[in-house]
Amino acid sequence: MSKRPGWLDNAVFYEIYPQSFKDTDGDGIGNISGITEKLSYIKELGCTALWLNPCFESPFGDAGYDVSDYCRVAQRYGTNDDLVRLFDEAHKLGMHVLLDLVPGHTSWEHPWFKESMKAERNEFTDRYIWTDSIWEEPAGYGSLRGISDRDGSCLVNFFTHQPALNYGFYKPQRPWQQPMDSPGALATREAMKDVMRFWLSRGCDGFRVDMAGSLVKNDEDCKGTIALWQDVRAFLDEEYPGAAMVSEWGEPSQSLAGGFHMDFLLHFGPSHYNDLFRSEHPFFMGEGDASAFVSKYMDSYERSGRRGLICIPSGNHDMDRLARHIKGERRRLAFAFLLSMPGAPYIYYGDEIGMNYVEGLTSKEGGYGRTGSRSPMQWDGSANAGFSDAPADKLYIPLDPSPGRPTAEAQLQDEASLYSEVKRLIAVRQAHRALQSLGEIVFVSDGAPGKPLAYIRSLGGERIFIAVNPTDKPCALTVDGELGEIIYSLGNGAEADGRQCVIAGCSAAFINLK
Ligand code: NOJ
């Protein structure tokens, strides 16, 4: 296991969808300079690191997750120099920046793919996964067919315009399925290392890796994919040992074995994340059930060596805004939970002010239902909420039209705002190592119907008891230890006496434990 960059231990991330954050050149779409301009806002909130969604050249059929040049910032966002300046300015503020690496597929407009489509063999013939006859479709995968002189069908990874890069098959079963150590598969891997070198050498601090767990095909237990990432980590340890790697994988026992420092809790698959925030009866609205989430979380936690390296996001560019499902004061409870759990928390831009999901939008760049979570950041009360000087009808995605839409400016000035609460919660986390990435967790109450979520975080000699109760009713809990000072409280907080604690309805409390 490589050494984890120390800054991850107390990192609080802010995810930026570059299109929608801040436009400084009046074309209606956000850009890199806009992010640099707003670094002080992110720092002031207390976040220590950024994750930028892909900002590279692309035909934008999937908002940039369809890369056509990994080593060039898309013109609409600025230049490579602008991105390097962002790294430098972030570093001056003691912050770090993760780029989004999309190793599983490219756009079908990538020059590699154009070469790969040719009938004559060339350097890129095996860069993607092709069957050896147009009449054979790859079982279990979507494919591109009849688009070129090459006689074959090409596997796709996500949308049809995203052909899958070839990292080989763990267990090849057909003649066209190349093993992981075939020259073509190894060449793809080396090409991706070059991409990483390119950005790391320019000051990027690491990567959030898209669909990291699915590179090698026919790889049921991910053994091949784990081995591939171990090799990538060995290269990083040699050349860029400080590079941080966070995976979109959803199985920390696998991704950490692959050398990733942290893994995301996903909003799909078996995580039960949505039970908390986005189901029909989300736990944080007070009527749901968090127990399946806790059980799966603890299972992952145990299987990955009781290390707190599962990152829980407030939201992201792929799911509904938190505010669509969690209303009013209960949003604060959701943040009290997010900011007191192990692993690095990720705040999706605008969630800190309670930005809404914008209903009824036409899909933009492959967003479909995700488009409503990608609307422009609401900075202030000026035209276009301070996002852009462009005419309103030229904005990349329309703004939330609601008259009372929240703005950063108003919330910054209001001690009682959600922004101020999130800022205070981050400050409490940063003041207590037990609350940060590596503090251990033991659940006291698993959020079964009518029950709060309650847990003890500990590190070194410090132990902190946390209770978050979104239900309407108070709840009594018995804790293993002597309850002391209440270091944070929300709503009506808690009453603590010895080992007993009563947490009020719709309230949260962080209490020192002796
Ligand atoms: C996951 C990304 O978060 C999502 O936005 C994208 O569409 C797919 N991967 C495909 O790259």
Residues whose N, C-alpha, C, O or C-beta is under 5 A from the ligand:
A	BS01	NOJ	D62 Y65 F158 D210 D318
